[in-house]
Every structure is written in C-alpha cells, then in structure tokens.
Amino acid sequence: MIERARGKVPTASLVIADFAGDLTRIGLPRFDAIVSTYALHEVSDERKLDLLAHLQTTSLAPTGTIAIGDIAFERERDRDAVRAQNIGWDHSEHYLVADLFLDRLAALGIHATYRQMSFCGGVLTIPGYSVSRQNRSVAPPPIRSA
Ligand SMILES: C[S@@+](CC[C@H](N)C(=O)[O-])C[C@H]1O[C@@H](n2cnc3c(N)ncnc32)[C@H](O)[C@@H]1O
C-alpha cells in the first residue's frame, strides 16, 4: 500500500501508524485537512474522542478541517432500524451515532457538524481550534441537513 501511494504521490510523507495506539511518537506537523474514510469504526467512541481531540489540538491548522467519513447514523433509532434489517451487521465495529457523539465532542469544546450522506453513512466535520473556539459563543451548529 505504501509503495502504491509513493508511486502515485512521490513527494508525500508516508508513515504507518496504529490509530488505536499512541500517535504522539510520530510527531505529525499541522495539516490544513485531515481525512479518514471507513476506518474509525474500528475503535470505541472513547478512543475516537481522544484521537480527534488530539489531532485537532496538535496536528490541525487553526483554520483547518478534519473530515471523517464512515458508517454512521444521525440518531440511535436510525442505527437500530438499519441493524434490525439484518443485512450483515458487524457487531465488533463501533458505528458513530451523530447526535450522541456531537454532544460528547461539544463537552470537550469541539463544535463539529455531521451530514448524513446515505442510509448508513455520513461525514463528521471538525473545524480547527480557532474556528471551534469562535463557535463556542453561539448555538451549536446544526448536526443534520438531510
Ligand atoms: C474498510 S478499510 C477503508 C480503507 C480506505 N480508507 C477506504 O476508504 O477505502 C479500513 C482501513 O482501516 C485500517 N485500520 C483499521 N484499524 C486500524 C488502526 N488501528 N490503525 C491504522 N489503520 C487501521 C485497515 O488497515 C484498513 O485499511
């Protein structure tokens, strides 16, 4: 995978890391954008919160954006309705429920937004800390636009 990526983007800095483990040893620079797709469901919500808070604080430009696309639902009842369809639910994975998760992020001072993109997928967007801090003085942004 690394070789294929290097072939496509020779100038990229590529590292192999475990996002369930300690990322501090990597010493990431600050990025304008941090993007992940279909991966964070591998870890618990607690780990997601730790990871996202860490990335926003240490590795994201103040006006940057973190975008997380994954299997996700607006509300618990949406998740439960899809799970009840019994279409190959993987009980070992931790799918995001936006209205719960956004509250937990907000409790950490991180004001994220969420957009449902399909019946079982959505995008969580976290602004850089300077934007997040400005948002603190106003009502939390809407979590859904579908
Ligand atoms: C379903 S694939 C998605 C791959 C790609 N991001 C995409 O959207 O097509 C999940 C990826 O997460 C990676 N992954 C799972 N747990 C991980 C961990 N703890 N640290 C780093 N990568 C992990 C797997 O190796 C796999 O490449």
Ligand as a Chemical Component Dictionary entry (heavy atoms), coordinates in Angstrom:
data_LIG
# 
_chem_comp.id                   LIG 
_chem_comp.type                 NON-POLYMER 
_chem_comp.pdbx_formal_charge   0 
_chem_comp.three_letter_code    LIG 
# 
loop_
_chem_comp_atom.comp_id 
_chem_comp_atom.atom_id 
_chem_comp_atom.alt_atom_id 
_chem_comp_atom.type_symbol 
_chem_comp_atom.charge 
_chem_comp_atom.model_Cartn_x 
_chem_comp_atom.model_Cartn_y 
_chem_comp_atom.model_Cartn_z 
_chem_comp_atom.pdbx_ordinal 
LIG C1  C1  C 0  -12.543 -0.523 5.421  1  
LIG S1  S1  S 1  -10.843 -0.096 5.172  2  
LIG C2  C2  C 0  -11.005 1.540  4.468  3  
LIG C3  C3  C 0  -9.838  1.878  3.622  4  
LIG C4  C4  C 0  -9.869  3.267  2.955  5  
LIG N1  N1  N 0  -9.724  4.324  3.951  6  
LIG C5  C5  C 0  -11.119 3.469  2.150  7  
LIG O1  O1  O 0  -11.950 4.310  2.495  8  
LIG O2  O2  O -1 -11.283 2.746  1.169  9  
LIG C6  C6  C 0  -10.310 0.202  6.832  10 
LIG C7  C7  C 0  -8.839  0.515  6.914  11 
LIG O3  O3  O 0  -8.543  0.892  8.258  12 
LIG C8  C8  C 0  -7.277  0.339  8.579  13 
LIG N2  N2  N 0  -7.202  0.229  10.043 14 
LIG C9  C9  C 0  -8.008  -0.481 10.856 15 
LIG N3  N3  N 0  -7.633  -0.352 12.150 16 
LIG C10 C10 C 0  -6.552  0.490  12.130 17 
LIG C11 C11 C 0  -5.694  1.004  13.159 18 
LIG N4  N4  N 0  -5.888  0.703  14.453 19 
LIG N5  N5  N 0  -4.694  1.854  12.792 20 
LIG C12 C12 C 0  -4.494  2.185  11.489 21 
LIG N6  N6  N 0  -5.266  1.715  10.482 22 
LIG C13 C13 C 0  -6.275  0.869  10.807 23 
LIG C14 C14 C 0  -7.274  -1.006 7.879  24 
LIG O4  O4  O 0  -5.961  -1.447 7.689  25 
LIG C15 C15 C 0  -7.946  -0.657 6.558  26 
LIG O5  O5  O 0  -7.003  -0.236 5.613  27 
# 
loop_
_chem_comp_bond.comp_id 
_chem_comp_bond.atom_id_1 
_chem_comp_bond.atom_id_2 
_chem_comp_bond.value_order 
_chem_comp_bond.pdbx_ordinal 
LIG C1  S1  SING 1  
LIG S1  C2  SING 2  
LIG S1  C6  SING 3  
LIG C2  C3  SING 4  
LIG C3  C4  SING 5  
LIG C4  N1  SING 6  
LIG C4  C5  SING 7  
LIG C5  O1  DOUB 8  
LIG C5  O2  SING 9  
LIG C6  C7  SING 10 
LIG C7  O3  SING 11 
LIG C7  C15 SING 12 
LIG O3  C8  SING 13 
LIG C8  N2  SING 14 
LIG C8  C14 SING 15 
LIG N2  C9  SING 16 
LIG N2  C13 SING 17 
LIG C9  N3  DOUB 18 
LIG N3  C10 SING 19 
LIG C10 C11 SING 20 
LIG C10 C13 DOUB 21 
LIG C11 N4  SING 22 
LIG C11 N5  DOUB 23 
LIG N5  C12 SING 24 
LIG C12 N6  DOUB 25 
LIG N6  C13 SING 26 
LIG C14 O4  SING 27 
LIG C14 C15 SING 28 
LIG C15 O5  SING 29 
# 
